Amino acid sequence: MTRILRQHWFLAALMCVAIVGARFPHPFGNYADTFDTRWAVMLIMFLNGLTLETSRLFDALRRPLIVVVGVLFSFVFAAAFGYPASRLLMAAYPDFSVGLLVVTAMPTTLASGIIWTRMANGNDALSMVITVVGNSISFVLSPLILSITLGTAVALQPVDMMQKLFVVVVFPVAVAQALRRDRRVRERTLRLRLPLSVLAQVVILNIVFVGIVGGMLAMKENGGVMSASALLNVVVVVVAVHLLAVAACWAGGRAVGLNRPDRLSVIFNGSQKTLPAALYVCEEFFPAYAFAPIPCVLYHVCQLVADSWLVEWAKLRESRRVARCAEAGAEGG
């Protein structure tokens, strides 16, 4: 039990944060009002950028077409499946619809995609390149995707969003990577990798908590009620979108001739989405949609649970493949 809690403490904490924020929002109203999501997201991006080891990037950059495919998949598939799914939610749950479009337009995660790829024996160097390139250009692509998927349903200023996303998402990572050029910084970061990662996750929990508290207070002020069936509907939709993105990335990788390690990199980085940036976009650009952060949080939980299972499935398939090769070699001998 202790080992399970150590491995999945973030998911357990996320559930506690969601329950407390939803059930007891009033005592935390002042905290939510004074919490600055923008600076919190910048801190998370800085911490993740500081622990992002990029020394192996040049190995993967020798195959630029594969990098382009990986980055393209990371923006296209989730958004493509998210759009029709959001249409299903729009009439009854407009907040959820907007939140789903926001999270599926975001770049891949800065950490978990690389970790899952490495655990599944995939090409983690390619995963790293997709992560860095995707997040570096997200301040342009994410607003463009949202301008297409939201259309005229929601007022949107893409240029303003690009400028703010560059400052909040791209700039902190660039500063962190510049600091990593100093050998002493790299060594200290390596020693503090786990505490820095935990700190980033704690900040994410605060962003989620503040989002839920603010949404619940806004709902109570307007006399609204969130039903269990509404949450169940959005859970089903989010799970479906993520798994469809996984399947599309795997099929797309096979169609363009990627080998197994490259395909594993593409499916994890092509289907996962970064939560901090999504929550920032919801708060900064769609404040009228109080519950838009909920699909973002649910998507994050879904990708952690589903992709941890995918890692085990990939490792099992690889072990079976190795066993078959060994048997064939023995028979041939």
N, C-alpha and C positions, 0 to 999 in steps of 0.2 A: 504493500500500500504506500509506504514511504517513497519507494522508487517511482511509482506511478505519479504521485503528487509532485515529485521533483521534476519529472519530465513534462508534466502537463499543468504546472502551477498557473501558467498564464490563462489557460482556458477556465480553470476553476475560479481564478480571480475575476475574470471577465464576467462569468455568470453571477458572482456575488455583487459586483459593481452594478450590473444590469438590474438585479433584483432590488438592491437597496435604493438605487436611483429612481426606479419605477414606483416602489412602494412608499418611500419617504422622501419626496423631493423638496418639501417646504423647508426643512432645517438647513438645506444646502443651497438655498436660493442665492444668498449673498456670495457664497463661494463661486457659484456658477457665473454670477454677474461680473466678478472681478478677475476671473480666469481668462487669460489671453491665449486663445487657441493658436494664433499666428506664431507667437514666440515659442510656444510648446512644440509646434510642428517643426519650426526651424531647429530647435534643440535636437529633436529626434533625427532629423535628416543629417545634422552635423555629427551626432554620435554614430549613426550607421555609416556615414561616409568615413569616419575616423577608423572604424574597424574593418572597412572594406579593403581587403588585400588585393592590389591590382598589379602585382609584379608579373603575373602570368598573362596579362591582357594581350601582350604582343604575340604570344603563341596563337591565340584564336584570331587575332586581326589579320593573320596571314591568309585567311579564307574569308574575305569581306562579303562575298555573296551569301554565305551561310549566316553571317551576322545580320545582314539585311533581312533575310527570311525570318530569323528569330525575332527581330525587333518588329517587323511587320505583323507577324502572328500575334505578338504580345499586345498590339493595339486593336487589331481588326476583329478577331474571332469573338472575344467576350462582348465587345460593343455590338457586333452583328447579331448575336443571340440575345443580348440585353434589350435591344430595341423592340422586337416583337413582344418579348415578355413584359416590357414596361407598358405596352399598349393594353395588355390584359389587365394591368393594375390601375391604369389611369382613371377610369370612371369611378371606381369605388375607393381607391387609395392613391390619390394624386401625389401625396408626400412620398410614399413608397416608390412610385413610378419614377419620380425625379431622382431619388436616392439611388435606385438601381442604375439609371443612366449615368449618374456621376461616377459611381464606383467602377463600372465597366469601361469608362473612358480613361481611367487612370493608368499610369505605367505600372510595370511589375514591381514587386517588393524589392527592397534593398538587401534583404538578408535571407529570408526563408527559402526563396527560390534557389539560391546558391546552395544552401544547406541541404535541401531535399535532393537536389541534383547530385551532390557529393555522396550522400547516404545511399542513393540508388545506383552508384557507380557510373554516373553519367559524366558528361564533359563539363566539369565545373568551370573551366577556363572560358568556354563559350558562354556559359551561364553568366559569368561575371561581366563579359563584354555586353551581352544583351541588357543586363541590369544597368550598367553605366551609360550606355548609349541611349537606351529607352528613357531613363530618367532625365538625361541631359536635354533631350528634345521634347520632353513631355509638356513643357510650358507652351509649346506651339501646337502639338498634336492634340492634346486633351481638350483645349478650348475649341479647336476646329471640329473635333468629333461631337462635342456637346452642341455646337451650333447646328450641326446636321441632325442629330437625334432629337434634340428638343425642338428645333424649328421655331415656329412662332408661338408654341405653347407657353414658353417662359421667356421673359425679357432677358437677353444676355448680351454682354459687351465683351466679345472675344479678345479684343486688343487689351482691354483693362485686365482681363483674366490672365493673359499671357504675361504681362508685366509683373503682376503680383505673384504668379506661380514661379516665375524665374527667381524672384527674391526669396521666396519661402522654401522652394523645393530644390532648385538647382544651385543657387549661390552657396548655401551651407555645405553641400557636398563638395563643391569645388574648393572651398576654403579648407575643409577637412583633408582632402586629398593633397592640397598644397602643403599642409603641415606635415603630412606623412613623408614628405621628401627628406625631412630631418631624421637621421638615424635614431637619435634619442627618443623622438616622439614615437617612431615605429616600435621601438623596444618596449617603451612604457605602455603603449596601446596594446601590445601583445600580452603583457602581464595583466593588464586590466580589462581584457576583452570581455570576460564574463560579467564583472560588475557594470561595465558600460552598457552591455546588452540588456541587463536587468533594469538599469536606470531608464533606458529608452522604452522598455515595455511598461514600466511604471508610469511614465509620462503618457503613453498611449491609453492606459487605463483611466488616467485623469481626464483625457480628452473625451473618451467614451462616456464617462460618468457625467461630466458637465453637459454633454449633448443630450443624454437621457433626462437629466434633471430639468434642463431648459425646455425640452420638448414636453415633458409631463406637466410642468407649470403652465406652459402656453396652452396646452389642451384643457387643463382645468379652468383657466380663465375664460376660454371660449365655450365651456360646457361640453366638450367632446369626451368620447369614451373610446378606448382601444380594446377591441374584443380579442379573445384568444384565437378565433377563427381567422381574423385579419393577420395576426402574426404567423399562424400556420400557413396561410396562403403565401406570404412573402418568403417564408423558409423554403417551401417547395419550389417556388420560382427561382430563388437564388441558387439552391442546390442544382437544379436543372441547368441553369445557365453555366455554372462552373463546370459541371461534368461534360456538357456539350462542348465547351471551349477546350477541355482536356482532350476529348475525342477528336475534335477538329485539328488540334495541333499535332496529335499523333499521326492522323491520316495525312495531313498536309506535309508533315516531315517525311513520311514514307513516299508520298507522291513525288517530291522533289529529290528523292534519293539520299536522304540523310541516313547515316549509320545509327546504330542503336544508342550509343552514348550521346550523340548530337540530338537525337529525337527526345531523349529523356530531358535534356536541357531545355529544349523548345517547349515540351508540354508543361513543365513546372513554371517556367518564366512566362509562357504565353497565356496561361490561365490564371495565375495569381495576380492580385492587385494590391497596391499599397494603401493601407488604411489611413494613416495620418493625413496624407494629401487629400483623400476623399472627404474626410471629416472637415478639413479646412475649407474646401470648396463649398461644401454644404452650408457651413456657417457664414462664410464671407459673401457668397453670391446668391444663396437661396434661403435667406433667413425666414421668409414667409412659410417655408415648408418645414415645420418644426420636427417632423418625424422622418425627414429624408436621411438622417444618419443611421437609422435602424437597418435598412438593407445593406449599408456599408459595413456595419459591425457583423451582421449575419453572414455576409459574403466572406469576411475575414475568418470567422469561426469555421465556416464550411470548408474553406481552402486548407486550413490547418488540419482539420479532422480527415477530410477526404484524401489529401495529398500524403498524409502520414500512412494511410492505408495503401496508397499507390506505391510508396517507397517499398513497403513490404512485398507487395505484388511483384514489383520489378525485380527485387532481389531474389524472390522465389523462382521467377522465370529464368533469371540468369543462372541460378544454381542448377536448375533442371537442364538448361542448355549445356552447361559445362559437364554435367553428369552424362548426358547423351554423347557428347564428343569423346569423353573418356571411354565409354563403352564401345563406341565405334572404333576408337584407336586400339583398344584391347582385342577386339575381334579381328581387326586388320592385321595385328601383330601375330 
